[in-house]
Amino acid sequence: MPGASSDLDTPAGIGSSGSLDDAVTVDVEAFDTIDVAAVKADFPILSTKVHDRRLVFLDSAASSQKPVQVMAAMDEYYETSHANVHRAAYTLAEAATNAMEGARAKVARFIGAAVPEEIVFTKNATEGINLVARSWGAANLNAGDAIVLTQLEHHSNIVPWLQLAAERGLEIRWIPLTDEGKLDLQDLDRILDGAKLLCLSAMSNVVGTITPARHLADAAHAAGALVCLDACQYVPHVRTDVTDLGCDFLAFSGHKMLGPTGVGVLWSRLDLLESMPPFLGGGGMILDVTLDGFIPADVPHKFEAGTPPIAEIVGLGAAIDYLEALGMDAVRAHEIELTAYALRSLTARFGDDLSIYGPHEPDERGGVMSLAYKGIHPHDLSQVLDQHGVAVRPGHHCAKPLMRVLGVGATARASWYVYNDHSDIDVLADALEDAGEFFAF
Ligand SMILES: Cc1ncc(COP(=O)(O)O)c(C=O)c1O
């Protein structure tokens, strides 16, 4: 497997300077390669055709495809074990409860949680971040308190804080970006001074930047702030250990990591979760209810009101099995190699006609590439690519503040995962060429 070249031609894109050493490095030579042909065979959707062309799916940053193993696990659950979980004394309900709690233990192991009770199942990452804002934030943040975000955040990690800030009179401070789309930490000490919380993305869904989460967590803790990581783009792609990351909260979604939609995870330390009030009220989250009040259940059930997405949780467990069988270091090494290939081949082919936003070095970014090509509107570009069977996403990618920093309204974003290979990048390049000719005037 070729390594992440450090002598790549500098891709077109924003600026040139970088200020940070990235915290996540993988020696791409050191790990097993992924047998992409075998992986592709596990994803029936990749054998389908679009406009009579092979589907080249390059939108995994929005939502990944699902292998047969995940779908089979969910089918098997419904065929053999479905009943509502907890509070039941019959065999089937016990089987369903065991299936769900078994998946909780898998998630805990996958991210290095101390105990399964630190795993709260949510609907998605968005709900996890809202839980932090509405529960921890509402209990701990008061008028005049400062929280810190960065300019590369997804709306899911901006809007909940804007809402809370408006209600509570909070100050929001923003970590700016360098020209290369990395965090500009020159002013970090001042920005963190007196802040109560730092909440940031571990990997940008637009420019791919992997942020130096550990460095920032240490700095935030030294300033007395807690740290919440939006790990929606990180957990699916990088071996994750919450202790190594040094964060206090970590949120992610199952559907971006080969799992089904409808399930996400919020991790936090047990003592912190225990100190927080419930988020949503209802069945499943109480020990007792009287006409005057209620006593919440223990963690994590305190935060899981209502019937949980049981089959989806089982599917997430199967997705973790699949990723672990590939090996997360191999997943990351594959992604770095593919990113290096894309940077190298697209830059060589299109030169200044193509802008690729984000860090220049493949190992400083995830497999996400926002593109601007020959002034063609990203929506038009994506439609022409679709005619070639290539699925890329145009738009603001739910990161409008970042779009304003980049000085664009939208980009066309290609993103890859374990089932993509060089041939997919080559089809993308051919399709781009065709779009260039189509819109030539
Ligand atoms: C960085 C980041 N954060 C949060 C989200 C929100 O994820 P979900 O819609 O699954 O809650 C996304 C989804 O694209 C994302 O990329």
The ligand as a MOL file (V3000), in Angstrom:
LIG
                    3D

  0  0  0     0  0            999 V3000
M  V30 BEGIN CTAB
M  V30 COUNTS 16 16 0 0 0
M  V30 BEGIN ATOM
M  V30 1 C -19.6550 16.8250 11.9850 0
M  V30 2 C -21.1030 16.4740 12.0900 0
M  V30 3 N -21.7640 16.7240 13.2140 0
M  V30 4 C -23.0640 16.4120 13.3630 0
M  V30 5 C -23.7680 15.8500 12.3450 0
M  V30 6 C -25.2070 15.5230 12.5450 0
M  V30 7 O -25.4250 14.1610 12.4150 0
M  V30 8 P -26.9010 13.5910 12.5300 0
M  V30 9 O -27.6910 14.2600 11.4700 0
M  V30 10 O -26.7400 12.1380 12.3150 0
M  V30 11 O -27.3790 13.9370 13.8910 0
M  V30 12 C -23.1350 15.5860 11.1260 0
M  V30 13 C -23.8800 15.0390 9.9760 0
M  V30 14 O -23.5530 15.2720 8.8320 0
M  V30 15 C -21.7640 15.8920 11.0050 0
M  V30 16 O -21.0980 15.6490 9.8770 0
M  V30 END ATOM
M  V30 BEGIN BOND
M  V30 1 1 1 2
M  V30 2 1 2 3
M  V30 3 2 2 15
M  V30 4 2 3 4
M  V30 5 1 4 5
M  V30 6 1 5 6
M  V30 7 2 5 12
M  V30 8 1 6 7
M  V30 9 1 7 8
M  V30 10 2 8 9
M  V30 11 1 8 10
M  V30 12 1 8 11
M  V30 13 1 12 13
M  V30 14 1 12 15
M  V30 15 2 13 14
M  V30 16 1 15 16
M  V30 END BOND
M  V30 END CTAB
M  END
